[in-house]
Amino acid sequence: MRVIMLGAPGAGKGTQAQILAGKFFIPKLSTGDILRQAVEKNDDVSKKLKQIMDAGNLVPDDVVINIIANRLQEQDCQAGFILDGFPRTKAQAAALDEILDQNNINDVVVINLDVDVEELVRRISGRFNCKNCGASYNKFSKMPILEGICDQCGGFEFQHRADDNETAVRKRLDIYSQQTEPLKKFYEKKGNLLSINGKQSIEKITDEIANAIRKK
């Protein structure tokens, strides 16, 4: 089973990718995780990548695509994988298609979590996390069981990202929309895009995605 998760920031694609990875016993591959793993390798690519990231620059598409191509050939990906956060643009999608074709992979399902802008703004602006262990919470949907105490580590300090305010969130969503509308049309044309209502409960969304995948 090969899945690509699409969805705006706050749509819940990371949550669903994690759940599905455990459900189907396949790895969840996020761009950030893949890049961090690549940096740890002691080779020419990792050294170049570290220089780029240490300088605070965006990693060029060709570097990211090459790293992902290598990651998809590792043993744990042979039975399937879930890509979370990649591709982000039509150019990246076209490059990924070439990689998949070269590896005779033609059963990819693209899941788009559809959530309206106002709901996304509400979700993102409500996010906060434990300062000690990083556990994620939301003042609208996922508060700690005991007020002021982290469920995971028992910590008492929490923090809120400075850019998780309404103005910054709307700007990020505008950029995402500009990048991904062509990407969604790209997969619609290929016939493997499935849109799921992302405003449902986490459990309901998981069931709909799992059922859609099984039917493919």
Secondary structure by P-SEA (a helix, b strand, c coil): cbbbbbbccccaaaaaaaaaaaaacbbbbcaaaaaaaaaacccaaaaaaaaaaaacccccaaaaaaaaaaaaacccccccbbbccccccaaaaaaaaaaaaaacccbbbbbbbcccaaaaaaaaaabbbbcccbbbbbccccccccccccccccccbbbbbccccaaaaaaaaaaaaaacaaaaaaaaaacccccccccccaaaaaaaaaaaaaac
